Amino acid sequence: MKQWLPPEVLDLHGYATPTLIEATTKPHNPSIEYDLWLKWNQSRIDFNEAAMNAEGMQVQRPINDWCSDAGLPPCPEGEQPGPAVAEGWDDWGPFYTPMYAQHIGLDGSTVQMCQSVTSCGGRAGARRAQYVVSWSTMQYVVEHRADMLYDELEIYRRGVTNAPRPACCPAPFDVDNNWMLEYPTAYVIPRGAGQRSDAEATRLVDWLLFNEIKVTELKQDYAFGGRTFSKGSYVIWMNQARRGLADTALRIGVDVSSRISILYAPPAAWRHGYLWGADVETIPRGAQFAPQLNAVTKASRLPGGVEPGEADRYVLELDSPTAVRTLNRLVDAGTPAEVALGQLTSVGGATLAAGSAVFAGDDATRERLAAAGRDAGVRFRRANAAGLPQLEPIERVPRIAVLTGAVNQDVWSLRSLGFPAAPVSVGSINSAATDPLAAYDLVWNAGNWPAAESQATARARLSAFFAGGGGYLGVGVNAANFLVDGGQVTGLAALNRGGNGRSGIVYWDNEGGAASPISGAYPSRDTAIMDPPTWFTSVPATMQVDGRLPASGFFAAGLWAPDAESASAPGSPVILHGTNAAQTARLTSFAMNPLYRADPEREWPLVGSAAYWADR
């Protein structure tokens, strides 16, 4: 797509009956130039439909034909189908292939081929439908190529001038189909002060540049809005051709709960700046913002290493995926390290989080840390031996058994962080001649406790694992119930609000603060993605709360539509750590899944800290 900038993209899928040609329902991604997309999408689908009808095949066009319940008529309560009410086939998510095409090109559609044996002629009919839609699309684009390329250039022109959003939309799309929002003046990705992780800021800038989004950097410190952005901070202006793609990646998003009731699929919010770990600041539209800048062709190399000066100990805070990977590489290479069970104080007087890795201050260790820090762009801080909290030795990188039947997103993410992680099914725990859990230090779980009588061996082996000090990292309602049903804790309960695509980005407060071995490296308030929204309603006496939803205003972006079923969510815990009732095993329970779809790397340090804290 980057090479050819196609004005039209088809993503060929299956299956729907009759063939579905994507004319998307609300909500529409607010960063696309929807007026131009609508103009060409509707006209091209008219052409596709005529070609299909000529072959004796029917089509469905969601925004034109669907009801508010995401289906064809009859509609609920006698409503008329069409753009004013249609939901359930949206272009909200920038992660869909045609939606990426919208941001860098002009038009795009997913085409779900007909499959019904009786009405579509089975697979042959499905293939014929895809052929007709594809060929008629090419005919249409050739016929309109000059006008389509003109409008694609118009999208770029609007971007380069950071033009205001246009009027939209013609009838019958004039009712609740204009979701466009004004672009800000710019986004800033701070470096140094105000940035939780310079390493993750670098990664985000690399992603922007890969997607041909222009990036600049501050030539000197710049004061704006009561704060100062440090020299080297990155500025992404919205007066550029790729402003839509930049905006959908960097804006936190919108809470759409009051305007829709259903999505095609979660997640209902997906923003790299709020999922990957780099802090992003918005410069409002019209703001007086005129720093001195340099153009950037690649992210600046980070000055990692060890703090200068003598030290008894060196400390690495696990504040980013890069820091977790660095620790795992050092431990794998045989560098002795310990985990701090409480917060520390650096030589300069700064508070360093519990859960940090602590290293010796001898010359050989210093050289290893300096090399690792330079390679990764992370900084090892100095600390004095006097006043250190309780430390526990790290014997090896924790080995994690993921309770699943095959490599999935969780296994992949843990491996990406550098943990030895492997799928271990309950079935194999139950039937293997020797206990497979003996090879692991922790279990990662999102599922239920094995309750069937035929799974007695699995239950016994899991119980023995925890009795022997094996650690536990669990995500979601099922994983909380796992601990209760397995007799590990009492008084743990969780709820979620699923269905209709409910999901999104939430704010959470770091209740544990710097003293928490799980969330200690996080700021006082941070973001996480939830699918579905989940929270704890009861906490065991043996566990402490590390993270909690704010009492109000906790839902940042996506679809939730809080109701009576969600009444207990405000102010509820979302991250817990503690021990089982027998105090033989350390447990961490997350309401959200920090490894969700292998993407919310902002949450991965929670997993790294929890793994080292809960290690057998």
PAVO-65789 format. One line per 3 residues: number of its first residue (from 1); for each residue x, y, z of C-alpha. Coordinates in Angstrom, 3 decimals. Layout:
% residues N
NUM> X Y Z | ... $
END
This chain:
% residues 616
1> 0.000 0.000 0.000 | 2.819 2.431 0.784 | 4.454 1.742 -2.573 $
4> 1.403 2.081 -4.804 | -0.938 4.350 -2.760 | -3.911 2.582 -4.342 $
7> -7.113 4.634 -4.508 | -9.066 1.394 -4.074 | -8.401 -1.678 -1.905 $
10> -10.519 -4.833 -1.558 | -9.942 -7.212 1.353 | -11.465 -10.507 0.198 $
13> -13.015 -12.523 3.018 | -15.696 -15.112 3.653 | -18.461 -15.607 4.444 $
16> -21.855 -13.896 4.448 | -25.122 -14.566 2.668 | -25.824 -12.790 0.417 $
19> -22.370 -11.456 -0.512 | -21.526 -8.501 1.729 | -19.763 -5.529 0.181 $
22> -18.493 -3.204 2.857 | -20.331 0.046 3.083 | -19.494 0.679 6.711 $
25> -21.949 1.628 9.424 | -21.347 4.050 12.255 | -19.166 4.656 14.173 $
28> -16.717 5.922 11.566 | -13.066 6.475 12.298 | -12.828 10.193 13.151 $
31> -9.456 10.568 11.422 | -10.569 9.659 7.878 | -11.818 12.187 5.335 $
34> -15.228 10.587 5.453 | -16.895 12.833 2.868 | -14.507 11.674 0.140 $
37> -14.545 8.059 1.262 | -18.358 8.022 1.253 | -18.509 9.610 -2.207 $
40> -16.454 6.888 -3.852 | -17.461 3.956 -1.661 | -21.167 4.331 -2.388 $
43> -20.699 4.938 -6.108 | -18.322 2.007 -6.547 | -20.634 -0.355 -4.644 $
46> -23.509 0.743 -6.875 | -21.392 -0.479 -9.773 | -20.507 -3.736 -7.948 $
49> -24.170 -4.388 -7.156 | -25.256 -3.869 -10.746 | -22.571 -6.310 -11.912 $
52> -23.612 -8.883 -9.337 | -27.309 -8.526 -10.198 | -26.487 -9.027 -13.853 $
55> -25.012 -12.407 -12.878 | -28.120 -13.300 -10.877 | -26.449 -12.712 -7.496 $
58> -27.618 -10.443 -4.692 | -25.567 -8.332 -2.278 | -25.989 -6.679 1.088 $
61> -24.550 -3.259 1.941 | -24.549 -2.777 5.715 | -24.964 0.994 5.972 $
64> -27.673 0.962 3.322 | -29.478 -2.219 4.294 | -28.930 -2.986 7.983 $
67> -30.834 -2.186 11.163 | -29.640 -0.990 14.567 | -29.261 -4.617 15.704 $
70> -26.540 -5.297 13.103 | -28.691 -7.298 10.737 | -31.023 -7.230 7.781 $
73> -34.746 -6.436 8.194 | -37.141 -6.904 9.815 | -35.774 -4.217 12.138 $
76> -36.530 -3.799 15.850 | -39.713 -1.937 16.723 | -40.557 -1.245 13.117 $
79> -37.573 1.033 12.424 | -36.501 1.543 8.845 | -33.049 0.210 7.866 $
82> -30.434 2.554 6.531 | -27.663 5.000 7.430 | -29.490 6.713 10.299 $
85> -29.740 3.513 12.353 | -27.428 0.875 10.858 | -24.733 -0.473 13.188 $
88> -22.495 -3.501 13.483 | -20.184 -3.179 10.448 | -18.104 -0.146 11.312 $
91> -14.817 1.332 10.133 | -13.982 2.564 13.634 | -10.896 0.418 14.142 $
94> -7.733 1.515 12.276 | -6.474 -2.074 12.447 | -8.763 -3.315 9.652 $
97> -6.959 -3.595 6.319 | -9.379 -1.362 4.338 | -9.258 1.240 7.110 $
100> -5.490 1.494 6.788 | -6.143 2.055 3.088 | -8.574 4.836 3.956 $
103> -5.848 6.638 5.861 | -3.171 6.531 3.175 | -5.339 6.219 0.047 $
106> -8.968 6.866 -0.742 | -11.442 3.974 -0.623 | -11.500 0.400 0.658 $
109> -13.910 -2.439 1.378 | -13.991 -5.842 2.945 | -15.928 -8.243 0.729 $
112> -17.512 -11.234 2.448 | -18.262 -13.783 -0.257 | -21.527 -15.667 -0.382 $
115> -21.354 -19.241 0.891 | -24.901 -20.602 1.027 | -25.205 -23.789 -1.021 $
118> -28.813 -23.099 -1.932 | -28.726 -19.397 -2.752 | -25.101 -18.921 -3.799 $
121> -24.121 -22.147 -5.484 | -21.646 -23.203 -2.790 | -17.913 -22.608 -3.195 $
124> -18.125 -22.120 -6.934 | -20.675 -19.384 -6.343 | -18.458 -17.819 -3.704 $
127> -15.523 -17.725 -6.088 | -17.748 -16.283 -8.800 | -18.935 -13.550 -6.447 $
130> -15.394 -12.523 -5.590 | -14.454 -12.514 -9.265 | -17.410 -10.311 -10.205 $
133> -16.804 -7.840 -7.373 | -13.064 -7.653 -8.078 | -13.400 -7.303 -11.836 $
136> -16.203 -4.740 -11.646 | -14.130 -2.746 -9.134 | -11.195 -2.639 -11.527 $
139> -13.480 -1.563 -14.343 | -14.918 1.182 -12.142 | -11.522 2.474 -11.027 $
142> -10.183 2.595 -14.588 | -13.252 4.541 -15.711 | -12.933 7.053 -12.829 $
145> -9.175 7.014 -12.378 | -8.583 10.740 -12.943 | -11.291 11.869 -10.511 $
148> -10.300 9.291 -7.896 | -6.647 10.292 -8.025 | -7.717 13.940 -7.807 $
151> -9.658 13.246 -4.605 | -6.819 11.194 -3.161 | -4.578 14.196 -3.751 $
154> -7.252 16.367 -2.125 | -6.913 14.285 1.051 | -3.163 14.923 0.988 $
157> -3.743 18.644 0.308 | -6.037 18.910 3.306 | -3.370 17.246 5.366 $
160> -0.484 19.416 4.231 | -2.491 22.556 5.017 | -4.076 21.041 8.162 $
163> -7.378 22.139 6.701 | -10.516 22.154 8.881 | -12.845 19.223 8.498 $
166> -15.328 19.581 5.638 | -19.096 19.603 5.682 | -20.623 16.155 5.601 $
169> -22.820 14.324 4.668 | -25.453 14.240 1.893 | -28.830 12.615 2.550 $
172> -29.541 9.930 3.576 | -26.168 9.937 5.381 | -26.780 13.290 7.057 $
175> -28.138 11.648 10.216 | -25.388 10.614 12.675 | -22.729 9.681 10.120 $
178> -20.346 12.611 10.498 | -17.848 11.417 13.120 | -14.956 13.574 11.920 $
181> -13.090 15.540 14.604 | -10.839 18.552 14.153 | -7.171 17.729 14.175 $
184> -4.929 19.333 16.797 | -1.939 21.473 15.864 | 0.542 18.745 16.754 $
187> 1.421 15.882 19.054 | 4.565 15.811 21.181 | 6.346 12.654 22.288 $
190> 8.519 13.935 25.162 | 12.031 12.726 25.839 | 13.513 12.826 29.310 $
193> 11.285 14.738 31.729 | 7.643 13.826 31.232 | 8.378 10.596 29.384 $
196> 7.893 7.320 31.190 | 10.059 5.398 28.761 | 12.459 6.964 26.290 $
199> 13.049 3.506 24.810 | 9.361 3.113 23.952 | 9.220 6.703 22.654 $
202> 11.961 5.719 20.228 | 9.978 2.700 19.091 | 6.857 4.790 18.512 $
205> 8.850 7.288 16.441 | 10.294 4.427 14.393 | 6.738 3.232 13.690 $
208> 5.656 6.713 12.616 | 8.612 7.060 10.270 | 8.030 3.588 8.813 $
211> 4.503 4.705 7.941 | 5.893 7.844 6.236 | 4.626 10.212 8.922 $
214> 6.892 13.243 9.228 | 8.575 13.730 12.605 | 10.653 16.638 13.915 $
217> 12.579 17.143 17.159 | 13.182 20.097 19.440 | 16.543 21.839 18.997 $
220> 16.303 23.179 22.564 | 14.009 23.038 25.590 | 10.621 24.607 24.926 $
223> 8.043 25.827 27.449 | 4.367 25.367 26.619 | 1.208 25.269 28.706 $
226> 2.947 25.331 32.062 | 5.446 22.600 31.287 | 8.777 22.312 29.510 $
229> 9.499 19.825 26.759 | 13.150 18.773 26.817 | 15.519 19.196 23.906 $
232> 15.207 16.174 21.609 | 11.488 15.688 22.254 | 9.613 14.699 19.099 $
235> 6.951 16.858 17.446 | 4.471 15.425 14.932 | 2.730 18.262 13.124 $
238> -0.736 17.789 11.693 | 0.038 19.831 8.584 | 1.187 16.779 6.639 $
241> -0.263 14.315 4.168 | -0.407 11.464 6.676 | -2.169 13.464 9.397 $
244> -5.097 11.036 9.544 | -2.905 8.011 10.222 | -0.816 9.967 12.731 $
247> -3.951 11.184 14.510 | -5.574 7.765 14.795 | -2.346 6.380 16.273 $
250> -1.631 9.211 18.729 | -5.032 10.513 19.856 | -6.371 8.582 22.836 $
253> -9.694 8.141 21.057 | -13.324 8.789 21.869 | -15.879 7.317 24.235 $
256> -18.643 6.377 21.775 | -20.885 4.733 24.344 | -23.618 7.379 24.144 $
259> -23.919 7.200 20.346 | -23.907 3.491 19.445 | -24.870 0.168 20.975 $
262> -22.850 -2.391 19.013 | -19.577 -2.809 17.141 | -18.592 -5.367 14.529 $
265> -15.756 -6.476 16.799 | -13.548 -5.243 19.616 | -11.298 -3.624 20.516 $
268> -13.199 -0.373 20.421 | -10.061 1.731 20.898 | -6.566 1.145 19.550 $
271> -4.002 3.882 19.970 | -0.286 3.235 19.784 | 0.591 6.162 22.009 $
274> -1.568 4.784 24.808 | -0.835 1.081 24.302 | 2.875 0.907 23.549 $
277> 4.285 2.712 26.562 | 5.341 6.118 25.289 | 3.692 9.200 26.760 $
280> 2.128 11.543 24.192 | 0.994 15.151 24.675 | -1.534 16.995 22.489 $
283> -0.989 20.563 21.275 | -4.533 21.913 20.761 | -5.626 23.296 17.419 $
286> -4.846 26.985 17.133 | -2.324 26.987 19.984 | 0.694 29.294 19.759 $
289> 3.352 26.645 19.445 | 6.519 27.628 17.584 | 9.608 25.758 18.799 $
292> 12.835 25.478 16.830 | 12.952 22.070 15.168 | 15.023 19.677 13.148 $
295> 13.602 17.131 10.710 | 14.015 13.509 11.790 | 14.797 10.600 9.478 $
298> 15.343 8.078 12.262 | 14.831 8.103 16.014 | 17.778 9.407 18.013 $
301> 20.038 6.868 19.653 | 19.400 6.789 23.385 | 22.291 7.503 25.765 $
304> 21.866 4.389 27.887 | 24.378 2.860 30.272 | 25.226 3.379 33.935 $
307> 25.048 6.596 35.900 | 28.500 8.110 36.265 | 30.197 7.925 39.641 $
310> 30.983 5.271 42.220 | 28.181 3.072 43.538 | 27.589 0.159 45.892 $
313> 24.741 -1.106 43.746 | 23.144 -0.428 40.380 | 19.379 -0.500 39.904 $
316> 17.256 -1.098 36.792 | 13.615 -0.067 37.103 | 11.284 -2.283 35.067 $
319> 9.453 0.633 33.505 | 9.308 -0.589 29.906 | 9.376 -3.765 27.808 $
322> 12.916 -2.792 26.843 | 13.951 -2.809 30.509 | 12.388 -6.256 31.036 $
325> 14.168 -7.642 27.975 | 17.443 -6.143 29.152 | 17.118 -7.775 32.571 $
328> 16.294 -11.138 31.008 | 19.312 -10.966 28.708 | 21.621 -10.105 31.611 $
331> 20.271 -12.913 33.803 | 20.502 -15.357 30.899 | 24.152 -14.347 30.472 $
334> 24.873 -15.141 34.107 | 24.961 -11.649 35.608 | 23.997 -11.928 39.311 $
337> 20.937 -9.864 40.219 | 18.342 -9.484 42.956 | 14.759 -8.257 43.112 $
340> 13.932 -5.389 45.453 | 10.810 -6.171 47.498 | 10.474 -2.527 48.572 $
343> 11.251 0.876 47.123 | 14.804 2.196 47.059 | 16.520 5.557 47.032 $
346> 19.122 6.424 44.410 | 22.415 8.099 45.245 | 20.883 11.358 44.040 $
349> 17.848 10.969 46.315 | 15.321 9.798 43.716 | 12.795 7.127 44.650 $
352> 13.238 3.883 42.716 | 10.399 1.412 42.510 | 9.960 -1.891 44.271 $
355> 10.303 -4.726 41.805 | 13.474 -3.180 40.392 | 16.495 -5.350 39.634 $
358> 19.530 -4.681 41.836 | 23.084 -5.465 40.712 | 26.472 -5.414 42.430 $
361> 28.708 -2.357 42.052 | 31.980 -4.115 41.174 | 33.891 -3.172 38.034 $
364> 33.082 -6.346 36.091 | 29.336 -5.987 36.694 | 29.500 -2.285 35.884 $
367> 31.075 -3.062 32.515 | 28.361 -5.589 31.698 | 25.607 -3.173 32.691 $
370> 27.169 -0.316 30.751 | 27.286 -2.403 27.582 | 23.735 -3.681 28.024 $
373> 22.443 -0.195 28.787 | 24.085 1.313 25.728 | 22.695 -1.410 23.472 $
376> 19.137 -1.085 24.790 | 19.016 2.621 25.603 | 18.191 2.064 29.290 $
379> 19.849 3.590 32.342 | 21.135 1.784 35.435 | 20.850 4.058 38.495 $
382> 23.278 4.187 41.414 | 22.206 3.177 44.940 | 23.960 2.760 48.285 $
385> 24.063 -0.567 50.086 | 22.902 1.110 53.276 | 19.139 1.413 53.452 $
388> 18.346 -1.151 50.768 | 15.009 -2.956 51.180 | 14.743 -6.714 51.409 $
391> 16.266 -8.317 48.332 | 15.682 -11.748 46.833 | 18.233 -13.423 44.567 $
394> 17.314 -14.097 40.936 | 18.348 -17.638 40.128 | 17.287 -17.613 36.469 $
397> 14.802 -16.029 34.100 | 11.425 -17.364 35.308 | 10.102 -20.249 33.225 $
400> 6.411 -19.775 32.485 | 3.826 -22.445 31.683 | 0.949 -20.849 29.792 $
403> -2.191 -22.879 30.440 | -3.303 -23.228 26.838 | -3.210 -25.868 24.162 $
406> -1.055 -24.071 21.581 | 1.131 -21.041 21.036 | -1.145 -18.016 21.345 $
409> -0.808 -14.259 21.839 | 0.210 -14.733 25.474 | 2.976 -17.222 24.700 $
412> 4.237 -15.019 21.876 | 4.266 -11.895 24.064 | 6.070 -13.574 26.945 $
415> 8.684 -14.919 24.556 | 9.034 -11.454 23.044 | 9.907 -10.192 26.521 $
418> 12.586 -12.872 26.799 | 10.816 -15.313 29.120 | 11.028 -19.076 28.471 $
421> 7.295 -19.602 27.916 | 5.478 -22.570 26.441 | 1.887 -23.748 26.061 $
424> 0.995 -26.431 28.599 | -2.541 -27.739 28.292 | -4.624 -28.917 31.217 $
427> -5.014 -32.118 29.249 | -1.262 -32.720 29.202 | -0.993 -31.911 32.909 $
430> -3.715 -34.489 33.476 | -2.406 -37.270 31.251 | 1.389 -36.973 30.985 $
433> 3.385 -39.695 32.695 | 5.475 -37.090 34.506 | 4.167 -33.748 35.695 $
436> 5.002 -31.123 33.020 | 4.679 -28.343 35.606 | 7.904 -29.539 37.241 $
439> 9.830 -27.736 34.496 | 8.308 -24.313 35.279 | 8.408 -21.629 37.934 $
442> 5.121 -19.880 37.148 | 1.833 -20.489 35.429 | 0.096 -17.890 33.284 $
445> -3.624 -18.458 33.086 | -6.772 -17.025 31.546 | -8.994 -20.080 31.952 $
448> -11.081 -22.036 34.441 | -10.013 -24.531 37.083 | -10.222 -28.126 35.783 $
451> -13.465 -29.214 37.389 | -14.315 -32.484 35.643 | -13.884 -35.721 37.601 $
454> -11.714 -36.992 34.757 | -9.240 -34.165 35.430 | -8.380 -35.169 38.985 $
457> -4.698 -35.633 38.156 | -4.487 -32.107 36.699 | -6.103 -30.691 39.827 $
460> -3.711 -32.571 42.076 | -0.651 -31.481 40.112 | -1.717 -27.838 40.015 $
463> -2.367 -27.887 43.765 | 1.035 -29.457 44.360 | 2.649 -26.825 42.149 $
466> 1.285 -23.996 44.307 | 2.024 -25.868 47.535 | 5.627 -26.138 46.336 $
469> 5.960 -22.392 45.792 | 5.042 -22.144 42.131 | 3.837 -18.656 41.200 $
472> 0.627 -17.600 39.469 | -0.201 -14.830 37.011 | -3.879 -14.726 36.043 $
475> -5.991 -12.497 33.797 | -9.728 -11.885 33.760 | -12.747 -13.339 35.501 $
478> -12.012 -16.994 34.742 | -8.482 -16.755 36.123 | -9.810 -15.216 39.339 $
481> -12.364 -18.004 39.672 | -9.539 -20.495 39.014 | -7.902 -19.506 42.294 $
484> -11.141 -19.766 44.263 | -12.277 -23.043 42.696 | -8.790 -24.479 43.183 $
487> -8.849 -23.674 46.892 | -5.965 -21.212 46.693 | -7.846 -18.179 47.999 $
490> -11.215 -17.213 49.402 | -13.015 -13.953 48.849 | -11.752 -13.205 45.336 $
493> -14.457 -12.223 42.838 | -14.528 -10.377 39.516 | -17.108 -9.149 37.007 $
496> -16.985 -8.098 33.388 | -19.338 -6.361 30.988 | -19.049 -8.208 27.701 $
499> -21.096 -8.406 24.538 | -21.751 -5.988 21.655 | -18.040 -5.248 21.295 $
502> -17.725 -3.548 24.682 | -14.055 -2.743 25.136 | -11.731 0.211 25.264 $
505> -8.986 2.143 26.998 | -9.366 2.865 30.707 | -7.445 4.955 33.190 $
508> -6.197 3.202 36.327 | -4.615 4.607 39.476 | -1.414 3.137 40.885 $
511> -2.624 2.546 44.439 | 0.454 0.546 45.361 | 2.767 3.361 44.298 $
514> 6.515 2.973 44.316 | 6.246 0.405 47.143 | 4.398 -2.097 44.930 $
517> 6.569 -4.856 43.449 | 4.066 -5.090 40.564 | 3.140 -1.508 39.629 $
520> 5.929 0.384 41.385 | 7.524 1.725 38.188 | 4.252 3.206 36.909 $
523> 3.058 6.796 37.315 | 0.205 7.643 39.663 | -2.283 7.271 36.785 $
526> -1.881 5.242 33.624 | -3.880 3.600 30.843 | -4.740 0.025 29.903 $
529> -6.891 -1.704 27.316 | -9.793 -3.912 28.398 | -11.755 -6.395 26.316 $
532> -14.192 -6.787 27.902 | -14.244 -4.205 30.735 | -13.428 -6.182 33.889 $
535> -12.966 -5.359 37.559 | -12.660 -7.072 40.946 | -15.571 -6.897 43.364 $
538> -13.914 -8.677 46.297 | -10.271 -8.975 47.405 | -8.882 -11.801 49.591 $
541> -7.290 -10.880 52.904 | -3.997 -12.327 51.629 | -3.854 -9.959 48.627 $
544> -3.227 -6.228 48.193 | -4.550 -3.772 45.625 | -1.936 -2.375 43.240 $
547> -4.192 -0.738 40.659 | -7.716 0.643 40.861 | -10.147 2.334 38.486 $
550> -10.724 5.986 39.402 | -14.036 6.699 41.110 | -15.183 8.705 38.084 $
553> -14.012 9.430 34.568 | -12.140 6.157 34.243 | -13.317 5.227 30.737 $
556> -11.152 7.042 28.199 | -12.142 5.646 24.804 | -14.235 2.899 23.265 $
559> -17.631 1.335 23.905 | -18.911 0.427 27.331 | -22.268 2.080 27.948 $
562> -22.163 1.648 31.753 | -25.453 0.438 33.165 | -26.827 -1.300 36.244 $
565> -24.550 -4.275 35.578 | -21.536 -1.972 35.735 | -22.518 -0.115 38.885 $
568> -19.714 -1.635 40.956 | -16.959 -0.722 38.483 | -16.081 2.869 39.552 $
571> -13.269 2.804 42.086 | -12.862 -0.981 41.868 | -9.523 -2.840 41.956 $
574> -8.015 -4.060 38.676 | -4.541 -5.302 39.758 | -3.873 -7.473 42.843 $
577> -0.915 -9.303 44.303 | -0.440 -11.463 47.372 | -0.225 -15.067 48.462 $
580> -2.475 -18.073 48.488 | -4.237 -18.972 51.738 | -1.433 -21.380 52.697 $
583> 1.154 -18.643 51.999 | 3.177 -21.067 49.915 | 2.693 -19.336 46.552 $
586> 2.760 -15.771 45.298 | -0.155 -14.697 43.110 | -0.850 -11.768 40.815 $
589> -4.278 -11.246 39.324 | -5.079 -8.755 36.559 | -8.607 -7.738 35.616 $
592> -7.319 -6.850 32.138 | -5.003 -8.978 30.037 | -1.707 -7.070 29.755 $
595> -0.764 -9.302 26.804 | -4.016 -8.681 24.907 | -3.539 -9.414 21.204 $
598> 0.218 -9.118 21.800 | 0.004 -5.330 21.555 | -0.478 -3.276 24.783 $
601> 3.240 -3.152 25.546 | 2.588 -0.295 27.958 | 1.277 -2.999 30.309 $
604> 4.069 -5.524 29.732 | 6.313 -4.206 32.559 | 3.529 -5.244 34.957 $
607> 4.004 -8.787 33.691 | 7.801 -8.613 33.947 | 7.694 -7.333 37.515 $
610> 5.032 -9.850 38.531 | 6.990 -12.740 37.013 | 10.151 -11.959 38.973 $
613> 8.224 -11.270 42.179 | 6.113 -14.462 41.971 | 8.940 -16.727 40.770 $
616> 9.127 -20.050 42.624 $
END
